[in-house]
Amino acid sequence: MEELEHFGLVSKVCTELENHLGLSDKVLAEFLINLALESPSLVAFQKTIKETDPSFSDSLINNLHRLIHKLKPSKNF
């Protein structure tokens, strides 16, 4: 079940990237998911993204962070 939740999350992040940047890259989606889950806060996530790619808008970064934390696979069964 956790694997299906993860695939759903990757798909949602890809959709968000497509809507904002016109690209849908699974590798980038996986990278952003890992980065968001490893970041201690939204501010830390924003800072890291801006250092990596300043073309990401604040609204995209906020949407990604919210989406990833809302839909992250649960480890509780």
N, C-alpha and C positions, 0 to 999 in steps of 0.2 A: 504494500500500500504506500509506503514511504517513497518508493521509486516512482510510482505514478504521480504522487503529489509533486515530486521534484520536476518531472517532465512537464507537468502543468504549469509550474512556476517558470520554467525556462521558456515555455511557449508564451506566457503572459509578458515576460520581460522582452522577448523578441518582438511582440506586438507593440509594446510601448516604444521600443527603439525604432520600429518601422514608422510609427505615427509621428515621432519627433525628428528622426534623422533620415528617414527614407531607406534604412537598411535593417535587415533582419539576420543577425549573426549569432548562431548558437554558442560559439566560443566566447564572444564578447558577453553574451548573456550569462554564461557560467562564471566568467571572470567577475562581472558586476555582482552577481549573487554572493559569491565567496567574499568579495570585498565588503559588501553590506553586512554580511553576517559576522565578519571579523572586526568591523569597526565598532568601537564602543558607543558611538552616538551618531546622530544625523550630521552634526557639525564635522566630525572626523571623516565621515563618508564624503561629505561635500568637499572638504579640503583635499582628500586623496584624489577624487575625480577631477577636480579643477587642476591639480598638479599633473595629472595624467593626460587629460584632454580638456583644455579650456573652452572648447566649443559646446560642451554640455550646458544647457540652460539650468538655472536654479529650479525651475518647475519640473524639468525632467528628472533631475537628481532627487528632488523631494518625492516625486511620484514613484520612482524606482525604489527608494528606501522604504516608503510606506507599503508598497506592493510586496516587496520581498519579505518584510517582517510580518506582514499579514498572512501571506500564503506559504511561508516556509514549512517544509515537511515536519510533521509532529513526530516525536520519537516515543510518544506515549500511546499504548494500545490498551 
